[in-house]
Amino acid sequence: MVNETATAGEVRVVRLRVNGELRSALAPVHATLLEVLREQLGLTGTKHGCELGECGACTVLVDGRPQLSCLALPVQVEGREITTIEGMAVGPDLHPLQRSFVETGAVQCGYCTPGMLLTAAALLEEQPHPSRAEVEAALAGNLCRCTGYVKIVDAVLLAADRAGTGRMPDGPVDGAGA
């Protein structure tokens, strides 16, 4: 719990388990999880968007569930597993969702992509074979100004289909998280 008598300039050491690694940061008590991830831990894949919890650009996974990092305080997630976009790929190999986003052209400017990918990953973990309507509902809190969503939904369905059939495209798609 945050100290209710904390002063504006007070800082605190927070210990976070991010992408499977225990990390510590010295952060102002009023800093959001988004600010600590980006500014203290250098994980800039998590994007500043509206900072009101309305766009989904800052989505991370906390214990496998989507969480808007602009609305969370680091002390609220201490001891829990946080996954950022940097934690999706395994080395140079893209996560199947990242691969399907690239192949379907679901990535345009890329600003919403980390939040979309992490939200979709949580959906597929919970519902491995979602319908188009279920994908659309899961992604409803993630706004995109470029794609019109069709290719994004197609990419999620492609990744789900491949996971169910074991089919993957020929050859690796190299690259880092979006």
N, C-alpha and C positions, 0 to 999 in steps of 0.2 A: 504494500500500500504506500502511496506517496505521502510524505510528511505534509500535512495540511498547513503547517506553519513555515514551510520552505520559502526562502526569499527568492526573488527573481534571478539573482546571479548564482544561486547555489548549484553545485555540480555533484554528481553521484557516479560511482562506478557501477556499471551494469554489466552483467555477465549473461551473454546470450549464446545459445547453441544455434549457429547459422550454417546451413548446408553441411551438417554433420560435424562441425568443428566448434569447439568452445572458444568464444571471442569475448574480450573485455573492452569496454569503452568508457571514457570519462565524458559524461554528457550533462548538460543542464537538466535539472529536474523537470522542466517544462517541455523538453525536446520530445518530439514524436518518434516512434519507431522508424518511420520513413527518414527523418533527419539523421538519426543515429546510423542507420544502414548506409546511407549515401555519404554523409559528411564525416563520420567517425570511422566507419569500417571500409569505406571506399567501394561499396557495392552499388554502383550507379545504374545498374540495370533496372532497379526499382525506380519508377519515374514520379516526379512531382507533377501533379495534374491540377485538379481543382482545389485540393487540400480541404475539401468539404465532405468527402466520402460519397461523391456522386458520379465520378467518372471511371473508377476502377484501375487507373494507370498505376497506382501504388500497390496493387494487390500482391501479397506474398501468401505463402501457406504457413499456417501455424498448426502444428500437429496434423498436417494433411488437409486442413480446411482453409478456404480462402479468407483472408483477413485484410481489411483496408489499413495499410500501415500509417496512413495520415491521421487515422483516428485512434491509434493505439499508442500507449506509452510503453517504453521498453520494460519498465518494472512489471507490467501486466503479463509479459510473455517470458520473463526469466524462468529458466528451467524447462521450457517447452521447445520443441524442434521447429525452427524457422527455416523455410526454404525460399530462396530468391531465384530469379531467373538464372543466376550464375551457377546454381546448384542443379539445374536440369540436365545438362549435357554430361556425359561421362568422358572426361578427357576431350579428345578431338571429335568424338562421335556424338552427333546430335541425338537428343531424345526423339522418339518416334513422332511426337507431336510437332517438334521443331522441324523435323524433316518434312512432314506433310504440309506445314505452313509454307515452307520454301517451294515445294513442288506444285502447290495449287495457286501460288501467287497471292496468298493470304496476307503477306507482309508488304505493306506499302511504305509509309513513312517510318513505321516501326515503333512509334511512341506508345501505342496501346498494346503492342504485341506481348511484352512480358506479362502483363496482367491477364491478357486473354489466354496465354499458354498455361499459366499456373492455375487459373480457374478451370480450364478444360482438363488439366491433369487431375484435379480433384474430382471433377465429374466422372472421368473415365475410371478412376479408382473406385468410386462408389457405384457407378453404373457402366460396366464395360461395353454395353451395346445400346447406347442411347438412341432414341428417335431424333429426327430433325427438330421436332418441337421441344424435346428435352434439352438439346444442345442450345437452342435459342433461348430457352428459359434460364439455363445456367449462366449464359453469357450476358443476360439482360442488364446487369450492373456494370458492364464494361463497354464504354463508349468508344467508337471509332469514327473518325471524320473522313477517312479515305476510301474504305473498301466497300461499304454498303452491306457488309456482314456475310454475304452469300459465300464468298471464298473461304472465310473464316470457319463458317459452319461446315462447309465441304471438307476442309482440312481436318477438323475434329472427327467427322464421320469416317474419313479415309484412315486416320490413325486407329480408330476403333475397329474398323473392318480388318485392317492389317493385323492388329493384335489378336483378333478372333480367329483369323485364318493362318496366322504365322507368316503371311506373305510380306516381304520387304522388297523394295526396289533393288535392282542390281547395283552394286558398288556403294561405298559409303558417301554420304554427303558431309563434307568437312565444314567446320565452322564453329563459332562460339555461340553462346546464348544471344537471342535477339536483343 
